[in-house]
Amino acid sequence: MLSIIYGWKIILFLMKKLSKKIITLLIRKKLKLSVAESCTGGLLSNTITSISGSSKVFSMGLITYSNRSKFKILKVPKNIISDFGAVSAKCCLSMLSGLNKLSNSNITVSITGIAGPKGGTRIKPVGLVYIGVKRGKKTYIKEYFFKNKGRAKIQRSAVNKSLQLILGVLK
């Protein structure tokens, strides 16, 4: 049990360290960041805004967990979800596009996936996550398969990858 608690603390420490680097670079470059999260339920926004100074660079964080919120808030076309699913590269890209229009930020991030423990299929298993990052005219959509070691682990893994991707587009 002690090793599990210690492991969590290391992961949280690393996520905070990445967030601090991101905030420092965003401040230095005078850039704003916004995120739209689904399967992470606000964990990315929370991780970033838990760092002092984040208010200078963090514009908005939206939790568009339901398909309805994706339609209403981010203007994801209904046919994208009906044809490809909410957990798809197309939906992730559309979430980015909607967030970009809403936020007017320099960097936008979208996350959609299946954190489990249920909801997965053979084609789209628990642990499938799409992360999108847009800076200027460059857009990246990455597909990840995180091992199904529980909902919280998948969410933290998705946030950690998101932070790495943000840092990558800042350098």
N, CA and C of each residue as an Amber inpcrd file, in Angstrom:
protein
   513
   0.8200000  -1.2000000   0.0000000   0.0000000   0.0000000   0.0000000
   0.8630000   1.2630000   0.0000000   1.9460000   1.2330000   0.7650000
   2.8350000   2.3780000   0.8460000   3.4580000   2.6880000  -0.5110000
   3.8020000   1.6470000  -1.2900000   4.4000000   1.8730000  -2.6080000
   3.4050000   2.5080000  -3.5710000   2.1130000   2.1930000  -3.4330000
   1.0890000   2.8120000  -4.2800000   0.9850000   4.2960000  -3.9660000
   0.9390000   4.6340000  -2.6790000   0.8680000   6.0360000  -2.2750000
   2.1110000   6.7800000  -2.7340000   3.2640000   6.1720000  -2.5790000
   4.5200000   6.7930000  -2.9990000   4.5170000   6.9980000  -4.5190000
   4.0330000   6.0180000  -5.2770000   3.9470000   6.1280000  -6.7330000
   3.0570000   7.2790000  -7.1600000   1.9320000   7.4480000  -6.4880000
   1.0160000   8.5540000  -6.7830000   1.7050000   9.8930000  -6.5590000
   2.4500000   9.9720000  -5.4590000   3.1270000  11.2350000  -5.1290000
   4.1710000  11.5820000  -6.1860000   4.8650000  10.5930000  -6.6970000
   5.8630000  10.8340000  -7.7470000   5.1830000  11.3400000  -9.0110000
   4.0910000  10.6990000  -9.4000000   3.3670000  11.1040000 -10.6040000
   2.8510000  12.5330000 -10.4540000   2.2530000  12.8370000  -9.3020000
   1.7460000  14.1950000  -9.0650000   2.8840000  15.2130000  -9.0720000
   4.0100000  14.8500000  -8.4880000   5.1790000  15.7360000  -8.4790000
   5.6340000  16.0190000  -9.9110000   5.7180000  14.9830000 -10.7340000
   6.1520000  15.1630000 -12.1280000   5.1650000  16.0030000 -12.9230000
   3.8670000  15.8060000 -12.6940000   2.8640000  16.6080000 -13.3980000
   2.9560000  18.0750000 -12.9910000   3.1830000  18.3140000 -11.7150000
   3.3340000  19.7000000 -11.2350000   4.5950000  20.3300000 -11.8230000
   5.6650000  19.5520000 -11.9050000   6.9170000  20.0520000 -12.4710000
   6.7270000  20.4370000 -13.9390000   6.0550000  19.5840000 -14.7010000
   5.7570000  19.8930000 -16.1060000   4.8920000  21.1480000 -16.2080000
   3.8860000  21.2490000 -15.3460000   2.9960000  22.4160000 -15.3520000
   3.7690000  23.7020000 -15.0810000   4.6920000  23.6500000 -14.1340000
   5.5030000  24.8400000 -13.8310000   6.3300000  25.2610000 -15.0380000
   6.9300000  24.2910000 -15.7280000   7.7140000  24.6050000 -16.9310000
   6.8230000  25.2320000 -17.9900000   5.6480000  24.6730000 -18.1720000
   4.7080000  25.1840000 -19.1760000   4.3080000  26.6140000 -18.8450000
   3.9450000  26.8620000 -17.6040000   3.5280000  28.2050000 -17.2000000
   4.6600000  29.2040000 -17.3760000   5.8670000  28.8250000 -17.0050000
   7.0290000  29.6980000 -17.1770000   7.2270000  30.0580000 -18.6470000
   7.1420000  29.0580000 -19.5240000   7.3150000  29.3170000 -20.9640000
   6.1710000  30.1460000 -21.5350000   4.9460000  29.8620000 -21.1130000
   3.8020000  30.6390000 -21.5920000   3.9380000  32.1030000 -21.1890000
   4.3520000  32.3530000 -19.9520000   4.5390000  33.7320000 -19.4750000
   5.6450000  34.4100000 -20.2760000   6.7750000  33.7110000 -20.4320000
   7.9100000  34.2780000 -21.1590000   7.5350000  34.6100000 -22.6050000
   6.7460000  33.7470000 -23.2350000   6.3840000  33.9390000 -24.6440000
   5.0850000  34.7220000 -24.8290000   4.4740000  35.1110000 -23.7070000
   3.2240000  35.8810000 -23.7230000   2.1280000  35.1640000 -24.5050000
   1.9240000  33.8980000 -24.1510000   0.9210000  33.0680000 -24.8160000
  -0.1640000  32.6610000 -23.8270000  -1.3470000  32.3720000 -24.3660000
  -2.4870000  31.9040000 -23.5660000  -2.8170000  30.4620000 -23.9250000
  -3.3120000  29.7190000 -22.9400000  -3.6480000  28.3080000 -23.0860000
  -5.0960000  28.0720000 -22.6830000  -5.8040000  27.2420000 -23.4610000
  -7.1530000  26.7950000 -23.1200000  -7.2560000  25.3050000 -23.3750000
  -8.1290000  24.6400000 -22.6060000  -8.2960000  23.2000000 -22.7700000
  -9.7680000  22.8210000 -22.7830000 -10.0840000  21.7520000 -23.5300000
 -11.4140000  21.1310000 -23.5260000 -11.1970000  19.6650000 -23.1780000
 -11.7650000  19.2470000 -22.0560000 -11.5330000  17.8960000 -21.5650000
 -12.8270000  17.0950000 -21.5450000 -12.6900000  15.8250000 -21.8400000
 -13.8110000  14.9130000 -21.6950000 -13.4450000  13.8670000 -20.6380000
 -12.7200000  12.8350000 -21.0090000 -12.4550000  11.7110000 -20.0960000
 -11.6090000  12.0890000 -18.8780000 -10.8840000  13.1850000 -18.9320000
 -10.0610000  13.5980000 -17.7880000 -10.8510000  14.4700000 -16.8100000
 -12.0440000  14.8650000 -17.1740000 -12.9570000  15.5280000 -16.2510000
 -12.4330000  16.7550000 -15.5360000 -11.5210000  17.4960000 -16.1440000
 -10.9950000  18.7170000 -15.5330000  -9.6540000  18.5450000 -14.8440000
  -9.1200000  17.3320000 -14.8780000  -7.8380000  17.0790000 -14.1920000
  -6.6940000  17.8750000 -14.8180000  -6.6950000  18.0390000 -16.1380000
  -5.6370000  18.8340000 -16.7730000  -5.7500000  20.2930000 -16.3340000
  -6.9480000  20.8360000 -16.3790000  -7.1580000  22.2220000 -15.9350000
  -6.7360000  22.3920000 -14.4810000  -7.1290000  21.4560000 -13.6350000
  -6.7770000  21.5130000 -12.2230000  -5.2750000  21.4510000 -12.0090000
  -4.6120000  20.5760000 -12.7440000  -3.1620000  20.4210000 -12.5970000
  -2.4460000  21.7120000 -12.9620000  -2.8870000  22.3400000 -14.0340000
  -2.2430000  23.5830000 -14.4790000  -2.5720000  24.7310000 -13.5300000
  -3.8450000  24.8750000 -13.1620000  -4.2400000  26.0210000 -12.3450000
  -3.8500000  25.8760000 -10.8760000  -3.3380000  24.7200000 -10.4910000
  -2.8540000  24.5670000  -9.1140000  -1.4900000  25.2340000  -8.9220000
  -0.9110000  25.7020000 -10.0230000   0.4030000  26.3430000  -9.9790000
   0.2360000  27.8630000  -9.9280000   0.9460000  28.4810000  -9.0130000
   0.9280000  29.9320000  -8.8990000   1.4140000  30.5630000 -10.2030000
   0.7170000  31.5790000 -10.6510000   1.0740000  32.2580000 -11.8980000
   0.2470000  31.7940000 -13.0810000  -0.5080000  30.7150000 -12.8970000
  -1.2900000  30.1790000 -14.0130000  -2.3480000  31.1640000 -14.5050000
  -2.8210000  32.0370000 -13.6290000  -3.8630000  32.9900000 -14.0350000
  -3.3790000  33.9610000 -15.1130000  -2.0780000  34.0910000 -15.2520000
  -1.5180000  34.9730000 -16.2860000  -1.6220000  34.3530000 -17.6750000
  -1.7490000  33.0270000 -17.7420000  -1.6640000  32.3550000 -19.0420000
  -2.8120000  31.3900000 -19.3390000  -3.5750000  30.9940000 -18.3200000
  -4.6420000  30.0210000 -18.5250000  -5.9400000  30.7610000 -18.8000000
  -6.4420000  30.6160000 -20.0080000  -7.6330000  31.3460000 -20.4230000
  -8.9190000  30.6410000 -20.0150000  -9.0570000  29.3620000 -20.3780000
 -10.2710000  28.6340000 -20.0160000 -10.0590000  27.1400000 -20.0420000
 -10.8530000  26.4750000 -19.2200000 -10.8830000  25.0200000 -19.1920000
 -12.3310000  24.5730000 -19.2220000 -12.6830000  23.8010000 -20.2230000
 -14.0490000  23.3180000 -20.3700000 -14.0900000  21.8130000 -20.1730000
 -15.0820000  21.3520000 -19.4330000 -15.3070000  19.9180000 -19.3130000
 -16.5310000  19.6060000 -20.1650000 -16.2710000  19.0640000 -21.3430000
 -17.3550000  18.7070000 -22.2640000 -17.4610000  17.1900000 -22.2670000
 -17.9780000  16.6950000 -21.1730000 -18.0090000  15.2610000 -20.9200000
 -19.0650000  14.5470000 -21.7670000 -20.2270000  15.1140000 -21.8670000
 -21.3050000  14.4790000 -22.6220000 -21.2290000  14.8680000 -24.1060000
 -21.8470000  14.0240000 -24.9330000 -21.9280000  14.3640000 -26.3610000
 -22.7010000  15.6660000 -26.5450000 -23.7410000  15.8460000 -25.7590000
 -24.5470000  17.0710000 -25.8640000 -23.6940000  18.3180000 -25.6240000
 -22.8300000  18.2650000 -24.6350000 -21.9780000  19.4330000 -24.3630000
 -20.9720000  19.6530000 -25.4930000 -20.5400000  18.5790000 -26.1140000
 -19.6390000  18.7200000 -27.2670000 -20.3590000  19.4290000 -28.4220000
 -21.6460000  19.0630000 -28.6320000 -22.4480000  19.7170000 -29.6860000
 -22.7030000  21.1760000 -29.3370000 -23.2250000  21.4040000 -28.1330000
 -23.6930000  22.7340000 -27.7390000 -22.5640000  23.7380000 -27.5250000
 -21.5260000  23.3170000 -26.8230000 -20.4730000  24.2620000 -26.4390000
 -19.3750000  24.3520000 -27.4910000 -18.8780000  23.2050000 -27.9170000
 -17.7450000  23.1930000 -28.8550000 -18.1630000  23.1090000 -30.3210000
 -19.4680000  22.9630000 -30.5440000 -20.0140000  22.8990000 -31.9110000
 -19.4590000  21.7190000 -32.7150000 -19.2000000  20.6080000 -32.0290000
 -18.8000000  19.3840000 -32.7280000 -20.0110000  18.9380000 -33.5480000
 -19.8710000  18.7790000 -34.8600000 -21.0090000  18.3420000 -35.6750000
 -21.5200000  16.9680000 -35.2370000 -22.8410000  16.8220000 -35.1770000
 -23.4450000  15.5620000 -34.7240000 -23.0080000  14.3860000 -35.5920000
 -22.7930000  14.6340000 -36.8830000 -22.4040000  13.5230000 -37.7650000
 -21.0050000  12.9940000 -37.4390000 -20.1520000  13.8120000 -36.8780000
 -18.8160000  13.3220000 -36.4890000 -18.9670000  12.2790000 -35.3870000
 -19.8060000  12.5830000 -34.4010000 -19.9900000  11.6330000 -33.3100000
 -20.7680000  10.4020000 -33.7830000 -21.7690000  10.5990000 -34.6330000
 -22.5330000   9.4330000 -35.0930000 -21.7120000   8.5500000 -36.0380000
 -20.8500000   9.1490000 -36.8480000 -20.0530000   8.3830000 -37.8170000
 -18.7560000   7.8170000 -37.2290000 -18.1020000   8.5710000 -36.3600000
 -16.7780000   8.1750000 -35.8560000 -16.7490000   7.9180000 -34.3470000
 -17.7030000   8.4710000 -33.6270000 -17.7540000   8.3350000 -32.1760000
 -17.1180000   9.5140000 -31.4660000 -17.5180000   9.7000000 -30.2060000
 -16.9480000  10.7830000 -29.3980000 -15.4820000  10.5140000 -29.0930000
 -15.1140000   9.2450000 -29.0850000 -13.7160000   8.8750000 -28.8730000
 -13.1300000   8.5470000 -30.2370000 -12.6420000   9.5970000 -30.8840000
 -12.0680000   9.4650000 -32.2270000 -11.1700000  10.6610000 -32.5070000
 -10.2830000  10.4850000 -33.4540000  -9.4000000  11.5820000 -33.8640000
 -10.2220000  12.7300000 -34.4510000 -11.2820000  12.3950000 -35.1930000
 -12.1340000  13.4370000 -35.8090000 -12.8260000  14.2840000 -34.7430000
 -13.3360000  13.6260000 -33.7030000 -13.9860000  14.3690000 -32.6260000
 -12.9710000  15.2340000 -31.8840000 -11.8110000  14.6940000 -31.6200000
 -10.7470000  15.4300000 -30.9320000 -10.3720000  16.6870000 -31.7190000
 -10.2570000  16.5340000 -33.0340000  -9.9360000  17.6660000 -33.9080000
 -11.0590000  18.6980000 -33.8920000 -12.2890000  18.2330000 -33.9430000
 -13.4270000  19.1410000 -33.9270000 -13.5350000  19.8740000 -32.5840000
 -13.2130000  19.1790000 -31.5000000 -13.1890000  19.8220000 -30.1770000
 -12.1520000  20.9470000 -30.1620000 -10.9970000  20.6770000 -30.7530000
  -9.9390000  21.6970000 -30.8440000 -10.4190000  22.9150000 -31.6190000
 -11.0640000  22.6520000 -32.7280000 -11.5520000  23.7260000 -33.5860000
 -12.5660000  24.5950000 -32.8470000 -13.5110000  23.9560000 -32.1700000
 -14.5080000  24.7060000 -31.4150000 -13.8910000  25.5010000 -30.2810000
 -12.9580000  24.8930000 -29.5720000 -12.2790000  25.5780000 -28.4730000
 -11.4690000  26.7590000 -28.9840000 -10.8240000  26.5660000 -30.1150000
 -10.0220000  27.6330000 -30.7010000 -10.8790000  28.8670000 -30.9890000
 -12.0850000  28.6430000 -31.5070000 -12.9950000  29.7590000 -31.8080000
 -13.5080000  30.4260000 -30.5380000 -13.7820000  29.6340000 -29.5190000
 -14.3080000  30.1670000 -28.2610000 -13.2700000  30.9400000 -27.4620000
 -12.0660000  30.4190000 -27.4030000 -11.0850000  30.9290000 -26.4430000
 -10.1720000  32.0130000 -26.9880000  -9.9030000  31.9640000 -28.2610000
  -8.9420000  32.9010000 -28.8430000  -7.5650000  32.7720000 -28.1900000
  -7.2260000  31.5630000 -27.7380000  -5.9240000  31.3060000 -27.1200000
  -4.8980000  30.9500000 -28.1840000  -3.6340000  31.0780000 -27.8240000
  -2.5420000  30.7140000 -28.7320000  -2.3570000  29.2100000 -28.8230000
  -2.6280000  28.5320000 -27.7120000  -2.4940000  27.0740000 -27.6570000
  -3.7840000  26.5030000 -27.0990000  -4.3390000  25.5170000 -27.8100000
  -5.5400000  24.8390000 -27.3270000  -5.2720000  23.3430000 -27.2750000
  -5.9320000  22.6980000 -26.3240000  -5.7500000  21.2640000 -26.0920000
  -7.1270000  20.6230000 -25.9490000  -7.2980000  19.4580000 -26.5730000
  -8.5340000  18.6940000 -26.3790000  -8.1760000  17.2590000 -26.0140000
  -9.0210000  16.6720000 -25.1710000  -8.8150000  15.2860000 -24.7330000
 -10.1650000  14.5730000 -24.7710000 -10.1870000  13.4150000 -25.4050000
 -11.3800000  12.5740000 -25.4000000 -10.9390000  11.1140000 -25.3500000
 -11.6380000  10.3210000 -24.5750000 -11.2270000   8.9320000 -24.4600000
 -12.1530000   8.1150000 -23.5850000 -11.7190000   6.9130000 -23.2770000
 -12.4820000   5.9960000 -22.4320000 -11.6210000   5.6620000 -21.2170000
 -11.9900000   6.2510000 -20.0680000 -11.2120000   6.0450000 -18.8500000
 -11.6630000   4.8080000 -18.0750000 -12.8330000   4.2780000 -18.3970000
 -13.3060000   3.0560000 -17.7570000 -13.9570000   3.3010000 -16.4130000
 -14.2090000   2.2930000 -15.6660000 -13.8080000   0.9180000 -15.9180000
 -14.6540000   0.2210000 -16.9860000 -15.7920000   0.8330000 -17.3340000
 -16.6610000   0.2550000 -18.3680000 -16.6800000   1.1870000 -19.5650000
 -17.3800000   0.7580000 -20.6110000 -17.5680000   1.6120000 -21.7750000
 -16.6950000   1.2600000 -22.9550000 -15.7270000   0.4170000 -22.7500000
 -14.8440000   0.0250000 -23.8420000 -15.4520000  -1.0750000 -24.6910000
 -14.9300000  -1.2030000 -25.9030000 -15.3090000  -2.2800000 -26.8170000
 -14.0260000  -2.9030000 -27.3530000 -14.1770000  -3.9260000 -28.1690000
 -13.0010000  -4.5510000 -28.7740000 -12.2830000  -3.5450000 -29.6780000
 -13.0510000  -2.7410000 -30.3860000 -12.4800000  -1.7630000 -31.3150000
 -11.9560000  -0.5270000 -30.5750000 -12.6970000  -0.1160000 -29.5510000
 -12.3090000   1.0460000 -28.7480000 -12.2660000   0.6180000 -27.2830000
 -11.1230000   0.0760000 -26.8630000 -11.0230000  -0.4480000 -25.4960000
 -10.8550000   0.6560000 -24.4490000 -11.1350000   0.2910000 -23.2080000
 -10.8420000   1.1800000 -22.0900000  -9.3500000   1.5120000 -22.1620000
  -9.0320000   2.7860000 -22.0260000  -7.6400000   3.2300000 -22.1080000
  -7.3130000   3.9370000 -23.4160000  -8.2520000   3.8900000 -24.3860000
  -8.0420000   4.6060000 -25.6510000  -8.3060000   6.0900000 -25.4110000
  -7.3290000   6.9140000 -25.7290000  -7.4390000   8.3570000 -25.5130000
  -6.8410000   9.0830000 -26.7140000  -7.5430000  10.1390000 -27.1410000
  -7.0300000  11.0300000 -28.1870000  -6.7410000  12.3790000 -27.5420000
  -5.5640000  12.9080000 -27.8400000  -5.1710000  14.2170000 -27.3340000
  -4.7900000  15.0810000 -28.5270000  -5.3950000  16.2530000 -28.5780000
  -5.0980000  17.1960000 -29.6500000  -4.4750000  18.4590000 -29.0850000
  -3.4930000  18.9880000 -29.7960000  -2.8560000  20.2520000 -29.4180000
  -2.7320000  21.0980000 -30.6680000  -3.1390000  22.3610000 -30.5390000
  -3.0500000  23.2860000 -31.6700000  -2.3070000  24.5280000 -31.2250000
  -1.3130000  24.9100000 -32.0190000  -0.6100000  26.1750000 -31.8170000
  -0.4460000  26.8030000 -33.1850000  -1.0470000  27.9520000 -33.3620000
  -0.9950000  28.6140000 -34.6590000  -1.6320000  27.7430000 -35.7220000
  -0.8960000  27.4930000 -36.7790000  -1.4170000  26.6830000 -37.8780000
  -1.0740000  25.2020000 -37.7360000  -0.3250000  24.8630000 -36.6890000
   0.0720000  23.4650000 -36.4850000  -0.8880000  22.7760000 -35.5230000
  -1.3740000  21.6220000 -35.9650000  -2.2940000  20.8270000 -35.1580000
  -1.7720000  19.4040000 -35.0700000  -1.7810000  18.8730000 -33.8540000
  -1.3370000  17.5030000 -33.6160000  -2.4650000  16.7400000 -32.9340000
  -2.8020000  15.5760000 -33.4690000  -3.7540000  14.6760000 -32.8300000
  -3.0060000  13.3730000 -32.5870000  -2.9360000  12.9740000 -31.3390000
  -2.2100000  11.7530000 -30.9710000  -3.1850000  10.7430000 -30.3730000
  -2.9820000   9.4890000 -30.7270000  -3.7790000   8.3900000 -30.1930000
  -2.9260000   7.6100000 -29.2040000  -3.4990000   7.3340000 -28.0370000
  -2.7910000   6.5790000 -27.0050000  -3.6540000   5.4250000 -26.5220000
  -3.0000000   4.3260000 -26.1470000  -3.6450000   3.2000000 -25.4830000
  -2.9600000   3.0330000 -24.1320000  -3.6270000   3.4880000 -23.0800000
  -3.0790000   3.3420000 -21.7350000  -3.6060000   2.0350000 -21.1500000
  -2.7400000   1.3270000 -20.4610000  -3.1400000   0.0650000 -19.8420000
  -4.3000000   0.3060000 -18.8880000  -5.2330000  -0.6270000 -18.8900000
  -6.4070000  -0.5120000 -18.0330000  -6.0470000  -0.8930000 -16.5990000
  -5.4710000   0.0780000 -15.9070000  -5.1140000  -0.1320000 -14.4930000
  -5.9820000   0.7600000 -13.6090000  -7.1740000   1.0440000 -14.0970000
  -8.1190000   1.8540000 -13.3340000  -8.3020000   3.2370000 -13.9180000
  -9.4660000   3.7660000 -13.6560000  -9.8890000   5.0610000 -14.1790000
  -8.9070000   6.1900000 -13.8430000  -8.5500000   6.3020000 -12.5730000
  -7.6690000   7.3950000 -12.1440000  -6.3040000   7.3150000 -12.8240000
  -5.7880000   6.1220000 -12.9820000  -4.4810000   5.9350000 -13.6380000
  -4.5440000   6.3600000 -15.1100000  -5.6130000   5.9920000 -15.7920000
  -5.7830000   6.3810000 -17.1980000  -5.9030000   7.8980000 -17.3030000
  -6.6740000   8.4980000 -16.4180000  -6.8230000   9.9610000 -16.4350000
  -5.4860000  10.6620000 -16.1890000  -4.7410000  10.1980000 -15.1940000
  -3.4310000  10.8130000 -14.9080000  -2.4650000  10.6140000 -16.0690000
  -2.5030000   9.4450000 -16.6890000  -1.6270000   9.1820000 -17.8360000
  -1.9610000  10.1250000 -18.9940000  -3.2510000  10.3500000 -19.2210000
  -3.6750000  11.2650000 -20.2870000  -3.2450000  12.6970000 -19.9960000
  -3.3610000  13.1100000 -18.7460000  -2.9250000  14.4580000 -18.3690000
  -1.4180000  14.5880000 -18.5280000  -0.6770000  13.5860000 -18.0850000
   0.7830000  13.6190000 -18.2070000   1.2020000  13.7440000 -19.6780000
   0.5790000  12.9540000 -20.5510000   0.8950000  13.0400000 -21.9950000
   0.5130000  14.4000000 -22.5500000  -0.6200000  14.9350000 -22.1070000
  -1.0540000  16.2620000 -22.5640000  -0.0240000  17.3240000 -22.1930000
   0.4520000  17.2660000 -20.9660000   1.4630000  18.2240000 -20.5110000
   2.7360000  18.1010000 -21.3440000   3.1390000  16.8760000 -21.6420000
   4.3240000  16.6630000 -22.4890000   4.1240000  17.2510000 -23.8810000
   2.9250000  17.0700000 -24.4350000   2.6470000  17.6000000 -25.7750000
   2.6500000  19.1350000 -25.7610000   2.0540000  19.7210000 -24.7290000
   2.0450000  21.1940000 -24.6150000   3.4810000  21.7050000 -24.5310000
   4.2700000  21.0820000 -23.6870000   5.6670000  21.4850000 -23.5380000
   6.4010000  21.3660000 -24.8730000   6.1160000  20.2940000 -25.6100000
   6.7460000  20.1010000 -26.9150000   6.4360000  21.2130000 -27.9170000
   5.1910000  21.6970000 -27.9320000   4.8650000  22.7690000 -28.8860000
   5.3680000  24.1270000 -28.4230000   5.7190000  24.2240000 -27.1450000
   6.2650000  25.4870000 -26.6270000   7.7470000  25.6460000 -26.8830000
   8.4540000  24.5390000 -27.0400000   9.9190000  24.6170000 -27.2050000
  10.3090000  24.9010000 -28.6340000
